[in-house]
Amino acid sequence: MWYIYYMDKAKLIKKVERAELRYTSSELPEYKKAKLKRKAIKAFQEACDWLWRQIVYKRANYKCEICGEDSTINAHHIITRKAYIIRWDIENGVCLCFLHHKYGIVSAHDGGEIFIRWLDKNYPKRADSLRKKLSQKKTWDIKAYKQLFKNLRKILNT
């Protein structure tokens, strides 16, 4: 399954650690620290995206949750990735083959209503739980990303 591990896990972790070390250096002027902090946050976001995706794949046994196809799988966010409060919530992910993710009658992007009905039928509590979590407030700072990164790594390794 070469397509799942397009980014080497060791490189990913090094990238995050390197980005964090750069912005915490006390020798830098404040304007450079701010820029490096933004880069560190971006590195944490990319790493968390990758870990979240791997967890969704693993939970679904590397198969489409609709048809059971095991090639060209995608991790789909049930509620948009733009909703940062639940972007990396494992409940917000479903593993789909390319057909059910982008195309077809039951596709998550084009099927809309049919996909929602499938989701409600197969995961009735998940949608309600996600809606409740959407109403919560959370501040995303470097510490929050760091903790999220640790939690996702722990989930993936269990």
N, C-alpha and C positions, 0 to 999 in steps of 0.2 A: 504494500500500500504506500508507494512512494509519494503519492499526491497529498497524503495527510501530513507528512513530516517535511514539508517544503522548507521549514526553518529548523536548523539544528538547535536542539534544546540548550546545549552548552553555550552556543553563540548567543542565544537569546538572553540567558542569564548574565553572561559577561557584558553584553550591551547595556543592560539595566544597571549593573554594578558600576560600570565605567561612567555612565551618565550621572549617576548619583554622586560618585566621587568628585567629578569635575565641578559640580555646582556647589559642593560643600567646602571647597578649598578656600581657606581664609586669606590667601594672598591675592585674590582677585578683587577688582573694583566692583561696586554694587551693580552697575549696569550690566556687567558681564555675568555676574552671578544670576541675575534675573533671566537673562537669555539662556544660560545653561540649565536653569531650573525648569524653564519651559521645555527644553529638549529632554530633560530627565522625565518630566511628566509624560511627554509623548512616548518615550521609550517604555515607561510603565504601562501606558495604555496599549501599545502594540503587544507587549508581553502578555498582558491580561487577556487581550483578544485571542491570542494564540492558545493560551492555557484554557480559556473558556471553550474554545472550539474543540480542543482535544478531549475535554471532559464530556461535552455533548456527544462526540463520536463514540467515546468509550461507553457511556451510559446506554447508548442505542446499539451496542455491540457492532459498531461500524457498518450499520445497515440503515436503509431508509425506513423510517417508522411507519410509512404508509404501505409500501409494497414489499419491503424486505430486500430490495436491490442493494448490492454491496460495492458497486463501482461508481465513481464520480459523485461521492456524497458531499453535501454541503451542510454546514451548521446554520440554521435559520433562526433569527430573533423573532419571536412571536410578536412582541411589542418592539417598535423601532429601536435601533441602536442609539438614536439621539436622546432617548430617555435614560440618562446616565445613572439614575437611581437604581435601575434594574438591568442596565446593559450587560453586566457580568453575572447576573443572577442565573444560576443553573436552570431554574424553572422556566426561564425566559427563552430556552433553547430547545429546538427540535431538529433531529438529524433527518435530512431529506436527500433523495437522489436528485440529480440535475432536473429531471422531468418534473418532479413534484415541487421543486423549489422555484423554478422560473417559468415552466411551460405546462400545458395540460389543464384538464378540467379541475383537478383538485390542487393545482399549484398554489403555493403560499402567496405569490405575487400577483398572479393573474386570476386565480380562482376565487379570491376574496371570500365571499359568503359560504361557498362549499367547503373551503379550508377551515373556516371558523366553525362550521357545523361538525366537521370531522374532529377538530380539536376539542370541542365541547363534549362530544360523544366519548372520545378516548381519554381525555384528561379533564374531567369536569371541574375539579378543584383548582387546577392550575390557573385558569383564567381569572377566577375570583381572587386568588392569592396575589396575582400580579397587579390587578386593579387596586387592591388595598395598598400594596407597596408603592404604587405610583403616587399616592397622596402624601407619602412621607417626604421629609426634607433631609438632605444630606449635603454637607460641604465637602467638595473634593479638593484636598490639598495633597502635598507630597506624602504625608504620613498615612493618609487614607489609601492612596494608591499602593504604598509599600505594604500595608496590612492586607489589602486585597490580593496583591501578588503572592504573599505568603500563604494566605488561605487557599487560593486556587492551586498553588503548588502542592499543598497538603492533600487537597481533594483528589488531584490527579494521581498522586502517588499511593493512595489507599485503594 
